[in-house]
Amino acid sequence: MSEKLLEQLLHEMRDFKTEVTTRLDKLEQRMDGLEARMGGLEARMDGLEQRMDKQEWRMDGLETRLVNVEVAVNGLKEEHGLILRKLEERTAVTAATVARLAEDMNYLKGDVAGLIRRINDHDVDIRVIKKAVAN
């Protein structure tokens, strides 16, 4: 009986060993599958990191361009302010010149009116002289 019991135990142990071995093989296969998937995930992560690096590089480029635009805009603001001040100065000078020319025209109008009166007076004198000479 003990030999039969030993054989039965041995047989059960072999069956158990086979079952454990089968399960271990399946577990190894699953582990290999997981390792392959992890390798794929690592590759995807590397790709994402590279894309993020490119995006960071692009953002740095955009920031640099934005700073350059801000500097250019500030320069244009200064330039336009200077141009505006110069135009205001020229407008003031032009306005003063126009006022002076208006005054000069008023004096000239007065002089022309005086000359016309004198010419008219001379015309009268000439007519009087012509009448006197003709008589």
Helices and strands as residue ranges (DSSP letters): H 2-134
